[in-house]
Structure formats: C-alpha cells, structure tokens
Amino acid sequence: MRNEAEVSQRTRELISDLRNRYVKDRTSQCCVNCAYNARCVQRSVDFRYCTLKTVTSACDTNHQISKLFVCDTDEWAKNCPDFKHKCDKEKAENEFNEIIRSPSRCGQVFPHLAALLWTLQAPDSAQSQPNPSWFTKFRKTLKF
C-alpha cells in the first residue's frame, strides 16, 4: 500500500505531465492553433479555412472555394509564412490551471484525473457524502 506522500508525488507528476502535453498541443504549429484559421460545419461537410485577407485574395484555382483557402492539414500550417499562434505558452498554462481548478471542467477535459482526485478525497466524518471542499484542500496539498 502506498503512503500519502507517494500518492501526492505521483499525482503531482501526473498533473505536470498533463500540463506539458496540454501546453504542447495548444502551442504547436497546426491549423487548429492558427489565429487566422476558422472552422466551417454545414450538413455533413466539416473543414477549416484561412481568414487572412492576403491569403484569400491570392487564392489559386486549385484551392479556391468561393474565395476560401482550405487550410485543414497540419502540413499547410507548418509551411505557412503567415502562421500566427492563437495563444502562447503562458496563456496555455493559465488555461490548464483554470481547467484543473474547476472540478466540473476538469471532469470534462481530463476525466481520468478528475476521477483520481475524487477517489483521493477524504470523506467528512459527519457526512456520508464527501466533503465539497476536497478539491481546494487537495489543490493546496499539491501546490497548484
């Protein structure tokens, strides 16, 4: 059986790994992370396109759909000279911290972590239900 310090250390490592992965995903040069990229969903068609005026005005006939430049692959984004990130590393870390601080959002985005944190909570001895402030106490323990 693991002691409390080992569980806290492993949970800190898990959160750090998830944070690094989240930041890497949000700051990578791919079409989803470009500030000029927009998504269009109509009926069964789902695609991404560039909204930068200099790109759309220079569209050639191979990629032109009513003056839309379809940019829905990471290869296009990596080779684009006009690529602009939606967020930087600091903003991505802040987004991650906001997700982790909210039990409901944490459950939506990182369900396995939320389940782990829920199982690690200490039940309140006066109630049969877990203490609602478990997340706050655990967050202070992990220092995030």
N, C-alpha and C positions, 0 to 999 in steps of 0.2 A: 504494500500500500504506500502510496506517495504521501509525503507530508505537505503541509500548506505552502511552504517556501518553494518546493519543487513545482507544484502546480502553478503558483503565481509566476515563477520564472518561465515556465513553458508557455503560459498564456501570454506573457509579455513578448516572448519570441514570436508566437503566432500572430499577434497584433502587428508587430514590426514587419513581419513577412507580408502580411496582407496590405499594410500601408505602402511598402515598397512596390508591390505589384500594382496597387491602385494608382500610385503616382506614375509609374512607368506606363501604364495603359493610358492615362489621361494626358501624358506629355509626349507620347510617341508621335512621329510624323506619319499620320494616316488620315484618310479622308474624313473620318468621323471627328477628328480633333482640329480640323481647319476652321478658322473663323469665317471663311467665305463659303463653306460647304453647307448646303441645305438639303433637306430630305423631302421627297415628294411621294405620297402614297395615294393612289387613285385606283379604285377597284382592286384588281389583282396585281397592279404594277407598283413596284417599290424601287425607287432609285435615288441616288444622290447627284447633285449638280452644283456647279460653281456659280456664285453670285457676283463675283468680281467683274466690274464693267469692262476692264481692259481685256479680260479673257473672253467674255461673252461676245464682245464686238469683233474679236478676231477669230471667231469660230470658223473652222473649215467645214466643208460639206460632209465629211466623214463622221463628225461628232455633233452635228447641228440638229437639234430638235426644237424648232421654233426659237432659235437664238439661245438654246440651253447647251452648255458644255457639260456633258455627263462625266462626272468625276466620282466613280464609286468603287475604285480599287486603290489599294494602298500604293501600288506601283506608280499611279498617276501622282498621288500626293507626294511621294518621296522625290519625284523628279520635277516637281513644280517649283519654279523660281519665286512665285508669289505666295507660297505657303505661309500662313500665319497661325500660330497656336491660339486656341481658344483660352487656354489657361496655362500659367507657368507652374513650376514645382511647388512654390509656396501656396498658391491657390488650391492646387490639388491636395496638398497635405491638410489644409484647412477644411476642404470638403470632406476628406476622410474622417477627420476629427469630429466634424459635425454629425456625420453618419453614425459613428461609434457612440457619441454622446446620447443619441436618441434610441431607446430600446426598439421602438417600432420600425424606424428606418434601418437600424442595424439588422433586424429580422428580415426586412425586405431585400437588402443588398448582400448581407453576409449571414444567411440563416444558420450556418453551422457554428459560427462564432456566437451568435445570439443564443443558440441552444446551449452551448458550452457555458456561457456566462450565467444563463438561467439555472443550470444544474449546479453551478458553484455557489449560488446564493445561500446564505444561511437563513433558515426559516425563523420567523419570530416566534418565540416560545409561547406568547399569549394568543397567537392566532394559528389556525390550521393552514391559512394561506401564507405564502412567502411575504416577507417584508417588502413593501413597494419601493423602499429606498435602497434596495440591494445594489442597483446599478451604480448609484452615487458612491456608496461605500466601496464597492469593488473598483471603481474608477480611481478613487483616492489611493487604494492599495497599489494599483498598477501605475499610478502617477501619469495618467494621460488625460 
